């Protein structure tokens, strides 16, 4: 298992160059070092009330999708093996990016 913190990236995904900084990524690897799955966390310090988190999460959805795509390209993993989450520090609510849309955790 690996932990990446504040990990800068620049990768090609198709005909696009994706770049940024992953806040946190946990990568699970097999005995040969191949990535099996990853957990991507993107922390947000927005001061948003609990009832406004869904709307704010939607604003960040394109960024989180791009970050997940960059992780796919970096690790050679399909999106289904990458759990991407926004974590709002205030009010402390994580939101998961599913294949279709952002959704609150349960």
Secondary structure as UniProt FT lines:
FT   STRAND          2..13
FT   TURN            14..15
FT   STRAND          16..29
FT   TURN            31..32
FT   STRAND          35..44
FT   HELIX           50..52
FT   HELIX           53..75
FT   HELIX           79..81
FT   STRAND          82..88
FT   TURN            89..92
FT   STRAND          93..97
FT   STRAND          102..104
//
